[in-house]
Amino acid sequence: MKSHAVVIAGGGPTGLMLAGELALAGVDAAIVERRTSQELVGMRAKGLHSRTIEVLDQRGLAELFVSQGQPHDAMSFHETPLKIGDLPSRHNYTLALQQNHFERILAEHICELDVPIYRGCDVTGFVQDETGVDVALSDGRSLRTEYLVGCDGGQSLIRKTAGIEFPGWDATTSWLIAEIQTAEEPAWGFRHDTVGIHGIGKLDDGRRAFVVLTERQVESTAAPTLRDVSETLIGIYGTDFGAHSPDCISRFTDMARQAATYRDRRVLLAGDSAHVHPPMGGQGLNIGVQDAMNLGWKLAQVAKGISPDSLLDTYHTERHPVAARVLRNTMAHVALRRQDERSKALADYVAQFLRMDEPRKRMAAEISGLDVHYNLGEGHPLLGRRMPDLDLVTANGSMRVFSLLHDAQPVLINFGERSFDIAPWADRVQLVDAKYSGAWELPVLGAVTAPTAVLVRPDGYVAWVGDLTQEGLLDALTMWFGAPAVA
Ligand SMILES: Cc1cc2nc3c(=O)[nH]c(=O)nc-3n(C[C@H](O)[C@H](O)[C@H](O)COP(=O)(O)OP(=O)(O)OC[C@H]3O[C@@H](n4cnc5c(N)ncnc54)[C@H](O)[C@@H]3O)c2cc1C
């Protein structure tokens, strides 16, 4: 039986990102993926939010993606555009980039890292014991692994087999989406009626139309057909505009569910296998990639024996609230799309608020993921928040904070006069003396006082903040990066 330190079920955005993080840390990780190629059928994510671009930047990968996408200085909540050009991030824009391109670029990167991918087969089951997990594949082979991560999407077999509950809310509405050609000029733009909001947009080739149609009744099971699209168009517009030659037709609903736990001993869940919600706000892929960023370095340290496996529990503690909040904002989003007079009145009020500066910044920071705050206790506002990508001056010249994270190594950045002795962690934690004279500004919070030192985790979140003293530093180093090495 072949063995790997980590087996990842599913090579979508989350699984690919996680595999990259593990490979970077030198962990033997393999992906099992049902699809025979990275080709993606149907329409999925259309872009990346700021924090996702930032985490890619932390690995030196942002440019790869940015060069193939289209930046926009705004996002939207319901029908209100939210300008984000004034958010304090180098990447204060959204990047239009279709999920198939995102996956292609990431898969090429994984290929360069030599991650083995068992393509064209399913994980069909697994059994975990004290020391590992036996994973059964649909081609009859088995893999032995220390940890199995379910990145296998909303229908996750890993989640179901582990018996992890998936509580939440059933669908109240479904939408048909399709790329079609039409014999006549369709009614471009949005249309509101008593059923909901519908839209027809022109695709880049100027020939095909992209339709999103609210359905009269909730449909969630059957795979939709051109006939469904035609009938729904006729129900809304009185004509189907001669719809023909669909490139893809699919359906999504507003079902919102989240795994009760992201970990059952040696089995973990990430991405859609851990949380599903409607695509409003375009957050699903983004939070899956960020789940992977949070889990990757922790799992690597546990697999390498640097940290106890209790470190993995912090993955659930930190990431579960993030997806729970996305479930709430997408549910709110769906509620605002209702077309009864009371819901429309509420939507008008929400739009009024979102046009004001402060609410706009808050909502934009939430959807972009820039305001994520892991609860690491009381202290300086930076604690548990993303480290800003400052321009530092160091003994080796100028460098950006994010470039210090390219190898996924934690870093203690010392801005003070006194240096630090972290020799027992020197094999795991970089120490950089730096100068920075600019302002410290965090999304939503604004200016914060300059710390004298910060301990930054490989995922870019601040694990400890120094304020003239070193109090708590050794505890933070031990908690996050394992016991001190014995001299
Ligand atoms: C219409 C629509 C629009 C969307 N728009 C956006 C958007 O604008 N922005 C955004 O961020 N998100 C958006 N999303 C959500 C986004 O597509 C998902 O959140 C994202 O794909 C999740 O990635 P994942 O890797 O967790 O899961 P998936 O992409 O579902 O990948 C799971 C992978 O696992 C494989 N697999 C499944 N079961 C097995 C098995 N048993 N064994 C082996 N392999 C298996 C599958 O083949 C697949 O490759 C949208 C979704 C939809 C439906």
The ligand as an SDF file (V2000), in Angstrom:
LIG
                    3D

 53 58  0  0  0  0  0  0  0  0999 V2000
  -22.6320   29.5460   -9.7780 C   0  0  0  0  0  0  0  0  0  0  0  0
  -21.5220   29.6860   -8.8110 C   0  0  0  0  0  0  0  0  0  0  0  0
  -20.8330   30.8770   -8.7510 C   0  0  0  0  0  0  0  0  0  0  0  0
  -19.8080   31.0270   -7.8360 C   0  0  0  0  0  0  0  0  0  0  0  0
  -19.1590   32.2180   -7.7790 N   0  0  0  0  0  0  0  0  0  0  0  0
  -18.1620   32.3840   -6.8850 C   0  0  0  0  0  0  0  0  0  0  0  0
  -17.4130   33.5970   -6.8600 C   0  0  0  0  0  0  0  0  0  0  0  0
  -17.6510   34.5140   -7.6340 O   0  0  0  0  0  0  0  0  0  0  0  0
  -16.4000   33.6940   -5.9560 N   0  0  0  0  0  0  0  0  0  0  0  0
  -16.0960   32.6780   -5.1080 C   0  0  0  0  0  0  0  0  0  0  0  0
  -15.1620   32.8430   -4.2920 O   0  0  0  0  0  0  0  0  0  0  0  0
  -16.7610   31.5230   -5.1280 N   0  0  0  0  0  0  0  0  0  0  0  0
  -17.7870   31.3460   -5.9950 C   0  0  0  0  0  0  0  0  0  0  0  0
  -18.4460   30.1650   -6.0560 N   0  0  0  0  0  0  0  0  0  0  0  0
  -18.0740   29.1070   -5.1020 C   0  0  0  0  0  0  0  0  0  0  0  0
  -16.8250   28.3410   -5.5510 C   0  0  0  0  0  0  0  0  0  0  0  0
  -17.0260   27.7980   -6.8380 O   0  0  0  0  0  0  0  0  0  0  0  0
  -16.5520   27.2340   -4.5380 C   0  0  0  0  0  0  0  0  0  0  0  0
  -16.5990   27.7700   -3.2410 O   0  0  0  0  0  0  0  0  0  0  0  0
  -15.1930   26.5830   -4.7720 C   0  0  0  0  0  0  0  0  0  0  0  0
  -15.1700   25.8450   -5.9680 O   0  0  0  0  0  0  0  0  0  0  0  0
  -14.8400   25.6560   -3.6150 C   0  0  0  0  0  0  0  0  0  0  0  0
  -13.6210   25.0380   -3.8640 O   0  0  0  0  0  0  0  0  0  0  0  0
  -13.3060   23.6160   -3.2050 P   0  0  0  0  0  0  0  0  0  0  0  0
  -11.9610   23.2420   -3.7060 O   0  0  0  0  0  0  0  0  0  0  0  0
  -13.5140   23.7080   -1.7400 O   0  0  0  0  0  0  0  0  0  0  0  0
  -14.4120   22.6350   -3.7510 O   0  0  0  0  0  0  0  0  0  0  0  0
  -14.7060   22.2210   -5.2650 P   0  0  0  0  0  0  0  0  0  0  0  0
  -14.3780   23.3190   -6.2030 O   0  0  0  0  0  0  0  0  0  0  0  0
  -16.0850   21.6750   -5.2710 O   0  0  0  0  0  0  0  0  0  0  0  0
  -13.6700   21.0710   -5.5430 O   0  0  0  0  0  0  0  0  0  0  0  0
  -13.8590   19.7800   -5.0270 C   0  0  0  0  0  0  0  0  0  0  0  0
  -13.0250   18.8370   -5.8580 C   0  0  0  0  0  0  0  0  0  0  0  0
  -13.1160   17.5350   -5.3040 O   0  0  0  0  0  0  0  0  0  0  0  0
  -13.3300   16.5800   -6.3280 C   0  0  0  0  0  0  0  0  0  0  0  0
  -14.0260   15.4590   -5.6690 N   0  0  0  0  0  0  0  0  0  0  0  0
  -15.2680   15.4410   -5.1450 C   0  0  0  0  0  0  0  0  0  0  0  0
  -15.5100   14.2840   -4.5310 N   0  0  0  0  0  0  0  0  0  0  0  0
  -14.3890   13.5410   -4.6550 C   0  0  0  0  0  0  0  0  0  0  0  0
  -14.0120   12.2550   -4.2060 C   0  0  0  0  0  0  0  0  0  0  0  0
  -14.8350   11.4880   -3.4790 N   0  0  0  0  0  0  0  0  0  0  0  0
  -12.7830   11.7970   -4.5200 N   0  0  0  0  0  0  0  0  0  0  0  0
  -11.9140   12.5540   -5.2440 C   0  0  0  0  0  0  0  0  0  0  0  0
  -12.2230   13.7910   -5.6890 N   0  0  0  0  0  0  0  0  0  0  0  0
  -13.4370   14.2840   -5.3800 C   0  0  0  0  0  0  0  0  0  0  0  0
  -14.1250   17.3120   -7.3820 C   0  0  0  0  0  0  0  0  0  0  0  0
  -13.9470   16.7290   -8.6530 O   0  0  0  0  0  0  0  0  0  0  0  0
  -13.5340   18.7070   -7.2930 C   0  0  0  0  0  0  0  0  0  0  0  0
  -12.4340   18.8860   -8.1580 O   0  0  0  0  0  0  0  0  0  0  0  0
  -19.4640   29.9730   -6.9590 C   0  0  0  0  0  0  0  0  0  0  0  0
  -20.1430   28.7630   -7.0420 C   0  0  0  0  0  0  0  0  0  0  0  0
  -21.1640   28.6250   -7.9590 C   0  0  0  0  0  0  0  0  0  0  0  0
  -21.9000   27.3230   -8.0350 C   0  0  0  0  0  0  0  0  0  0  0  0
  1  2  1  0
  2  3  1  0
  2 52  2  0
  3  4  2  0
  4  5  1  0
  4 50  1  0
  5  6  2  0
  6  7  1  0
  6 13  1  0
  7  8  2  0
  7  9  1  0
  9 10  1  0
 10 11  2  0
 10 12  1  0
 12 13  2  0
 13 14  1  0
 14 15  1  0
 14 50  1  0
 15 16  1  0
 16 17  1  0
 16 18  1  0
 18 19  1  0
 18 20  1  0
 20 21  1  0
 20 22  1  0
 22 23  1  0
 23 24  1  0
 24 25  2  0
 24 26  1  0
 24 27  1  0
 27 28  1  0
 28 29  2  0
 28 30  1  0
 28 31  1  0
 31 32  1  0
 32 33  1  0
 33 34  1  0
 33 48  1  0
 34 35  1  0
 35 36  1  0
 35 46  1  0
 36 37  1  0
 36 45  1  0
 37 38  2  0
 38 39  1  0
 39 40  1  0
 39 45  2  0
 40 41  1  0
 40 42  2  0
 42 43  1  0
 43 44  2  0
 44 45  1  0
 46 47  1  0
 46 48  1  0
 48 49  1  0
 50 51  2  0
 51 52  1  0
 52 53  1  0
M  END
$$$$
